[in-house]
Every structure is written in structure tokens, then in C-alpha cells.
Amino acid sequence: MIERNIQDLYNAALGFLKTGEESVKNAIANMERVFEELKAKGASDKSEQVIRGREMIRDLSIKLEEARGYVNKLGASK
């Protein structure tokens, strides 16, 4: 009787973990799908404001890469 209860608890715990794992996988897949939809919607926006924003992001990215190179150069010279 006790062995049966322990076995039932063990099986219930395994089922719980399996269900949780499946839920997490489904949630991740759903988030990836929504992200791709949002990304496509944003990429299709050709308004002047959006174009300026993209240019600012590109410029910021270039500046950050330059800064990283400078910092790496400083660290290497020590």
C-alpha cells in the first residue's frame, strides 16, 4: 500500500515535469513566432521616422564597435 502511494507520487511528479517541459517548449515556440511576425511588420515600415531611427541605430552600433576596439587596444597595451 505505501509502496503503491510512493509509486503514484513518483509518476505524478514525472507527469508534472513532462507537462511543464512541454508548456515551456510551446511558450518558447509561440514567442519566437510572435517575434518573427513583429519583426516582419516593423521591417515593412518605410516611414521617414523609422528610417531615421534605423540610421541612428546603425550609427550607434558603429560607435560602440569603435569604442570596443579602443578599449581592447588599451587593455592589450598594459
Phi, psi and omega in degrees: 000310179295319179300319179296318178295318178296316179298319178296317178297318179299312180296321178296319178297317178298317177298319178299313180296317180296316178297317178297318179298315179296320179296318179296316178299318178295319180296318179296315179299319179294317179297320178296319179296314180296319179300315180297320178296315179295319179299316179295319180296317179294321180295333181280350180281118182246023181292158182300319179300315182293319179298317177298319178298318178296320178296320178296318179296316178300313180297318178298318179299318178297315180297320179294320177296319177297317179296318179298317177299318179296314180296318178297321178295319178297318180293326180287335182278355181278000000 
